[in-house]
């Protein structure tokens, strides 16, 4: 599903912002 891919991308963006 695209939802799982979107969730992974969103989490990656948040992790980058946290760094």
Residue frames relative to the residue before (quaternion, step in Angstrom):
aa qw qx qy qz dx dy dz
X 1.0000 0.0000 0.0000 0.0000 0.00 0.00 0.00
X 0.5489 -0.6144 0.4537 0.3396 3.55 -1.14 0.58
X 0.5629 0.6185 -0.3947 0.3806 3.57 1.11 -0.60
X 0.6526 0.5067 -0.3299 0.4567 3.59 0.90 -0.87
X 0.6492 0.5073 -0.3258 0.4637 3.60 0.96 -0.77
X 0.6434 0.5189 -0.3245 0.4599 3.58 0.95 -0.84
X 0.6434 0.5184 -0.3302 0.4564 3.58 0.94 -0.86
X 0.6550 0.5074 -0.3200 0.4595 3.60 0.92 -0.84
X 0.6613 0.4996 -0.3184 0.4601 3.57 0.93 -0.82
X 0.6477 0.5192 -0.3242 0.4536 3.57 0.97 -0.83
X 0.6533 0.5066 -0.3248 0.4595 3.57 0.92 -0.87
X 0.6317 0.5278 -0.3427 0.4526 3.58 0.99 -0.76
X 0.6439 0.5181 -0.3251 0.4595 3.60 0.95 -0.82
X 0.6520 0.5037 -0.3193 0.4682 3.58 0.93 -0.85
X 0.6449 0.5205 -0.3281 0.4534 3.58 0.93 -0.87
X 0.6448 0.5104 -0.3299 0.4635 3.60 0.97 -0.76
X 0.6558 0.5030 -0.3176 0.4647 3.58 0.96 -0.81
X 0.6440 0.5230 -0.3311 0.4496 3.59 1.04 -0.71
X 0.5969 0.5906 -0.3759 0.3919 3.60 0.98 -0.70
